[in-house]
């Protein structure tokens, strides 16, 4: 067996660890691995003393070697060396011919050991401003580390379980296909794949969509009720100008059409009082169920009705310093007003700084003005200056028109902007980032399509639409009609979904992908919710989006799962989460937040700084899922996505 040499000159200590390991079995301890509710402590029992006692009891059974080291009166450097020595020898064993562990559990164990090694790094402690080692020593009565929370210990105990080949992930084995008859083998495998597909379809069927017959009927009634109250007719409903003129802007207005919970009403009142952008089109209100349970329309309501905590954070940060709300640091990547550039061949232009309605978690909530149909939003001079910047930068071949929502520009203004860009030979693609197919599909009319068609000139120049659908409940016959209007002109439509708590249940996003693709929309990006403090209510652990990609999206056909899970790094750009070389989990904070170091997209091209991010504690997320009726054990493998 390979023995890693002792470090930091603690030769005696290293020999103690080696002696201890030779006396103890390196194989899995005698403890049940069936408990997928392992170390789940009810909220009312999570006082520090009880949590620590429970943690130490489980650690003693799962990993007596680690427990034995932590019991010793070592100093911090000695403890670091002892645990590091143990991990190195275990990793050597897992790579040796003597290792008889099942292959996939062995891979989990190697990942967990590598992660534990990250926790022992002094450099990572400085980067993260946290220390797992100090937290462990504090639990055992050593050192001066702060008391850690239940989310810290439950995450750590599950990583240690994985390190000991006890993850509990693999509860079911693939059928044995051994047979001399290859046809029989193929049929058996096909039967097994049927079971996987059936499991996927059964869960996806739980999530209603806006094209289900009963939902279409309910919304027909909603539309009639809204029109009766507003004094409109079917012609008005199909007019995007009428829709915008009748935007719902207050609790009193919205409560005429749907029932609001007390918290929803308080949140809207607070937003309106402090002039935080709020507004909903009558069309989008018709997608909401009248009663306020949020059983089906949770994602729709959450898009536009802010959470109280979100508002409190926005108001606090606005009062302190408005620039703090520019989470993506667009001010640091804007060479001229209205232009943002993070990549070599594409740049953003923002010709309009309002929307038909405002998404609560919008990354530009610091600069988006209130929904408003009256008057110009961006002056022509600023637009012309921005276009001139593109003239002077021929290396930029692609432009994303966003904002705000550029699809809300008047036809003549939109046509003028597109014509100017069409005159630039180096611009070969124009993307239009818009949510109007979802919130105002009647805007995708003949005159709008004429504007796009004049600029669409393949292969010299492509015009395409990038929209933002969050949930199957947002997809309606009107949405599909608007998409098909675009597709019939030979233009592509892509979707950028934000992965939030509201669409993160098992196969919920898979159901969206499937319906999007059948509607004519290609899934493009799935954005991990940005780490802004004010949007914490929406945030989901990075481990969950990785789990969703591997265990749910992977079951879908390739053309349906064309989206890429990404994390947007302030000022730097997108980090592709599937590429593990682009991020490392380096620590867990006392609060239980996983800390990641993200590598810039420029990695292996030019030197650029890394970015440190604190994530949402996994157990807090699982507790919330349980609160909406989910079984925590269905998400068990989440601990082993790093």
N, C-alpha and C positions, 0 to 999 in steps of 0.2 A: 504494500500500500504506500502511495506517495504521501509524504509528510511535508507540509509547507514549513520552511524555516521560520523560527520565531522572529518577530519584528520588534522594533523599539528596545532591543537588548534585554527583553524579559525572557531570558533563556530558561530560567527555573520555572517560571510560570508556564511557558510553552510545554515543558516536559510534564508538568502536572496535568495539563489538558490532555496530552497524548496518553498518559497513563490511565487517566479516567476513561478515555474512549476505548482503550484496549480492554478494560474491565467490563465495559458496558456493551450491549449489543447495538449495532448500528441499524439493525432492521427495525421495522415498525413496532412500536410498543403494543401491548395487549390492551386495546381500547376500541370500543365500537366506533365505526366510521359512518354509521347509518344516520346519525342525527343531523338532519339539515336544519334543525332549529337550535344548533349548538351555540351556547353562550348568548342566547337571546334573553335579555333581562327586561321585564316589564318596566315601563317608564317610571312608575311609582317606586321602584326598588333600586334606582340607579344612583344611590348615594355613593360617595367615593369609597368608603370602607367596604361596603358590600361588593362593589364592582371589583376592587383590587383583590379581595379575598377569593372571589369566584375565579378571577383570572389566574391567580397563583395556583389554585386547586387544579384547574384544567391544565395549566402549563406543566405541573408536576406529573400529571398522567400522560400528557401528549409528548413532552420533551424533557425527560428528567435530567438530561445532560445540561441543557440550557438553564433549567431550574437550579441545578447544583452550582453552576458557575455564578448565577445571580445571588445565591445565598452566601457566597464567600465575601469577606470584607475587603474586596479589591478597591483600589483607587480607580478613577475614571480611565486613565490610560491602561491600567492593568486589565480592567474589565473589557475595554475595547480589543485588546490583544487576545485575550482568552476566547472571546466569542468569535473573533475573526479567524483564529486558528481552527476552531471547531468547524466553522463553515467551509474553510478551505479543504479540510480533510474529507468532509461529507461530499463536497463537489468532486473531489478526486475519486471517491468511491463510486459515485454515480456514473463516472466516465470509464470505470474499470470493467474488465471482463468478469469480475466477481459479482457485479451488480445483477441481481435477478429480478429486479422490480419490473412490473408491467410498463411497457415503453411510454405510453401516454402519461401515466402518473409520474414517471421519471422526468418527463419534460416539464410538468408542472412544478416538480420539486426543484429542478434546476432554476426555473424562473424565480421561484420564491427565495432560493438561496442567493441568487444574484441581487434581488431586491433587498434582502436583509443586509447584504454586503454594502449596498448603497446607504443604508441607514447608519452604518458604522463609520462612514467617511466623515472626517473632520471638515473637509472642504464642503461637503453637502450640508453639514450643520450650519456653517457660516452662510452659505447661499440661501438656505431656507429659513434661517433664524429660528430653528427648532432642533430638538434632539430626541430621537427615539431612545437612545441609550440612557440619557438622563431620566426619561420617563420611566424606563424599566427599573433603574436603580432606585428611584424614588419609591416605587411600589414595594421594593424589598428593603426599604429603610436606609438606603445609602445615598450619599451625595445631597445636593441642594436643588435637584430638579423640581419643577412645579408639578402639582397634582394634575394628572391627565384625566380626560373624560372617558365615559363609557365608549363613545365612538372610536377613540384611540385604541382601547384595549380589545374591542371586538374585531377591529380590522387586523390588529397585530396577531391575535390568537389564530385567526384563519390563515394568515400568511405562514405562521409556524406550522399549522396543520398541513398545509400544502408542502412545506419543506420536508415534512416527515411522511410524505406519500399518503396523506390522509385527507385529501381535498374533498372527497365525497362526490366529485363531479360525475364519475363514470358509474352510474347505477345500473346501466343497461348495456349489455354487450351486443354487438352486431351478430346476427345469426351465423352459424357455421355453414359454409356453403360447400364443404368437401363432398365431392361425388364424382364418380367416373363419367356421369352423364352431364355434359356441359349445358344441355338444354334445361335440365332440372335445376342446375346451379343458377342459371340466368332467371328462371321463373321464381325461384326462392328469393333472389336478390330483388327482383321486380316487386314481389309482394311486400318486402321490407320497405322499399322506397314508397310504395303506396301508403303504408302506415305513417311514414314521415310527412308525406304530402297531406294526408287526411288530418293529421294533428295540426299542421299549419293552417289549413283551410277552416277547420272548426274554430280555431281561436280568432282568425281574421273575420269570420262571420259574426263575431260578437259586436263588431263596431259598425253601427249604422252609417250609411252614406246618404248624400243628398239626392241620389237617383233611385233609392228604394221607393217602391210604389207608395207605401204608406206615408213616408216622409214627404214625398212630392205632394200628396193630397193634403197633409197637414199644412204645408207651406203655401199651398194655394189658398187655404183658409186664412193664413196669416196675412197674405198679400191683400186679400179682400178687406180684412179688418183694418189694415193700415191705410188703404185707399179711402175707405169710408170715413175714417177719422180725419184724414188730411184733405178730403174733398177732391180726390183725383180719380182718374179712370185708367183703363189699360194703356191708352196712348201715352198718358203722363208717365206711367210706370216704365215704359220703354225709352223714355227720354232722359239721357244722362244729366242734362242741365236741370230738369225738374228734380231729379234725385238729389243733386247737390244743393239746390235751393232749399230742399226740405230736410237737410241734414239734421239729425237729432243731436242737440247740444247740451242737454241738462237732464237731471233726474226727473223733473216734472214731465218733460217731453217723452223720455223713454218709458216712463211708467204708464203712459197712455196705451202702450202697445204690448208690453210684457210686464210680468210681475218681477220685482227686484227684491233680493234679500236686503236685510238691514245694512249689512256690510257693503254691498254693492252701491246702495244709495248714498251711504256716507262717503265712499271713495269718489264717486262722481261729483258730489257736492264739493269735496275738498279740491278736486282737480279744477273745477270751474272757478271756484273762489280764488285760486292762486294762478289762474290763467295757464295751467298746464294743458297742452293741446288735447282736446277731446271732441270727438264727433263720430257719428255712425250714419251711414247711408240707410234710407228706408229699406233698400234691397237687402242689406246685410242684417238689419233687424229682423227681416222676415225669415232668416235662417235660424233665429233663436226660438227655443220653445217658450211658450207663454209662462209656464210655471218655473220657479227659480231653482230647481233641484240640481241643475247642471248634469243630470244623469247622462244626457246625450249631447247637449250643446256646450259642454264644459270648455272645449277648445275654442269655440266661436266666441263665447262670452269673455274668456280670458284674453283673447286677442285685443279687445278694445276697452273692456271695463277694468281699470287699474286696481291693483291690490293696495290696501291701506299702507302696508309696510313700504311698498315701492314709492308711494307718494311722499311719505315721511323722509325717506332717504334722498329723493330728488330735491325736496325743499331744503333739506339740511345742506346738501352739497352745493346747491345753487346759491344759498346764502353765504357759504364759505368762499367759493371760487368757481365761477362758471366753467372755467377751463377744465376742472376736474371731471366734468361730465363728458368731455371729449375722450372717451375711453380708448378709442382706436387711434388716438393721436393723429387725426387727419390734418391738424394744423401743422404738424411737422413734416407732412408729405404733400403739401399743397404749394406748388411753385407759383401759381397765380390764383386769384379768387375763382372759385367754382371748379377747379381742377385738382384731382388727387392722383398721385402716381406712386405705386409701390413696386411695379414690375417693369421689365425691359420693353415689352412690346404692346402694352395696353395701359390706358389711363382712364380715369373717371371724369365725367363732366356732369355738373349738377345745375341744369338750367331752370329748375323749379324747386322751391323749398317748402312745398306743402303736399298733402295727400288727400285723397277722398275721405280717408279716415286714418287715424294714427295707431300703429301697432304699439302696444304698451312697452315692449322690450326693444324698441327701435334703437339701433346704435347711434343714430343721429338725433336723438331726442333733445340734445342740447342746442340744435340749430334749426330744427323743423318748426315752422310757424303754424299757428292754428289752422284747422280746415277752414277755407275761405274761398268763395267763388268770385268775390269782388276785387277788381283792380289787379295790376301787374304784380307778380311776386318777385321776379328778378328783372332788373332793368336791362334794356337792350345793349347798353354800352358794356356791361359786365359780361354778357353773353358773347359779344363780338371780341372782347379782349381774350376770353377763354378760347374761342375758336382760333384766334390768331396764334395762340400758343401752340396749338396742334399744327398749324401751318409751319411753324418754325422748328418742329420736332418730327422730322420724317421717319425716325426710327420707331415711332408709335404707329402701329398699323391697325390697331383695334381700339375702339372707344366704347365705353359703357355709359350711356345716358341714364342717369338715375337722379336721386334727389333726396327727398321728395319723390314725386311721381311725374316723370316727363310726359306720360300719356295724357295728363290733364291740361297740358298746354293747348291753347286754341289751335285749330287746324292750321291757320295761316302761319302762326309762330312755329309750330312743329315742322311744317313743310319748309319754312325758311331755314331752320337749323339743319334739317336733314339735307337740304340742297347744298348748303355751304360745305358740309362734310363730304357730300358726294362729289364735289369738285376737286377734292384732294385725292390725287392718284394713290398716295401711300396708305390711305384708309381703306382696308379691304374687308372690314367687318364692323357693323354698327349694332351693338346690343342695346335693347331698350328694357331697362329694369322697371317693371310695373306690376302693381297688384290689382289693377282695374279688372282683369278677368274674374277675380275672386270677389271683389267688393262692389264693382260697378261694371258688370259685363256689357251693359248697353252702350258703353263708350266705344266698344269695338264695333263701330258702324262703318258704313260705306265710305264716308269722308275720311275717317281715320285710316282705313285700309288704303285709300288712294295716296295718302301722305307716305306710308311705308312703301307702297309698291313703286313709287317714283324713284326711291333710293335703292331698291333691291335690284341688283344687276349681276347675277352670277355669271361667270366665276370671278368677275372683276371686284364685286362687292356684295357681301351678304348682309341682309338685315334679319335679325332674329329677336325673339322675345324671351326674356328671363322673368318668370313670375314667381310668386311666393304663396304656395298652398300649404297649409299646416295639417289638415285633417280631412279624412274622407267626408266628413259632415259638411265641408265647404264646397264639395264638388256637386254641382247642380246641372240640370239640363241647359240652363242659360250659360253656365260656365263652359260646358262642352260645345255649345253653339259658337261661342266667341273663339274658342281654340280652333275649331274647324274652319272658321272664317279666315283665320291666319294661315292655317295649313294649306287651304285650297289655293292660296297665293304663292305656294312654294316656300314658305318661311317656316323655320323650326321654332319650337317652343320648349323651353327648359324650366325646370323647377328647382328653386333653392328653399329647402325646408329648414326651419330652425328646430332643433331637437330639444324640446322642453318637457317639463313634467306632464304637460297636457297631451302629449302624443307618444309617451315613452313606455307604455305598458307593452307586455308581450305581443308582438306581431301587429301592433297598432300602426307603426310606420310602414311595415310590410304591406298592410292593407291599402295605405295611401299610395305607395309605389305602384301597386298592381292596377289600381283604378286610374291613376294618372297616365300610365302608359297606354291603357285602353282608350283613354280620352284624347290621346294625341300629344301628350306632354312627356318629354324625356326627363327622368330624375337626374339632377346634375350635382348638386351639393346637399349634404346634410350637415348643417352647422351646429357644432356643440354650442350651447348657449354661452354667450360671452360672460366673462367673469366679473361683470359690473356688480358692485354691492347692491345697488338699488333693484336689480333684477334677480336677486337670490331666490325669490319664490318660484321662478321658472326653471332654475338651473338643475341639471342632472349630472351625476358623476361621469367623468370621462370613461370610467370602467363600464358604464351602462351602454354608451354609444358603441364601444368596442364589442361588447357582448351582443348587442343588437345586430351588428354587422356580421358577426361570425355565426351566431346561432339562429338568426331569423332571416336576415336578408340573403344569406348563403343558400337557403332552401328555395329561393325564387329563381326562375330562369334568368340567364345572364342579361338579356335585353331589358329586363324589368328592374334589375338592381344596378343600374348604370351610375348611380350617385356615388360620391366619394365623401366619407366622413371627414370633416375638417375642423380645426381649431384656429380661429383668427387671432393672430398675435398683434397687439397694438403697435402701430407704425411699421411693422415688419411684413405682415401679410399672412397668408393661409399656411397652416401646417397640416399635412395629410396624416391623419391619426393612424391609418393602417400601417404606415411606414414606421415601424418601431424605432428605427435609427433616428427618427426626427424628434423623439422625446424620451425622457427617462423619468421614472418615479424615484425621487431622491430622499423623501422623508415623509413622516406623518406628524402633524402638529399635535400639541396637547388636546386641541379641540376635536381631533380626529380627521382633519383635512389632509388628504393626500397632496403632497407637493411635487410638482413636475417641473423639470427643466426642459424647455422647448428649444430645439435647435432651429436656427433660421432656415428659410427656404434656400438661401445662398450657400448652404453647407456644401463643401467640396467644389465650390466655384470661387467664392471670395470669402475672406474673413469677415464675420459679422457677429454681433453679440447674441448670447442666448437670452431666454426670457423665463423667469420663474413665476409659476402660477399655483395658487392654493385652490384646491377643488372643494366640492361639496362632500361632507362626510357621508360615506356609503350607507351607514345604518340609519342616518336621518332620512335619507331618500327612501330606504326600504320601509321605515316607519310610516312615511307619507303614503306609500303604495298600499300598505296594510289598511290605512285609513280610508281608502277608496275601494276596499273590498278585494285587493290582491293578496295572494298567498306568498309570503316572503320566500318560502322554500323554492318557488318556481324560478327565483332569480339567484339561486345559491352560488352559481359559478362566477358571479360578478366579482368576487374577491380576488379572482385569479386572472383578471385583465389589468395589466399595468401600463 
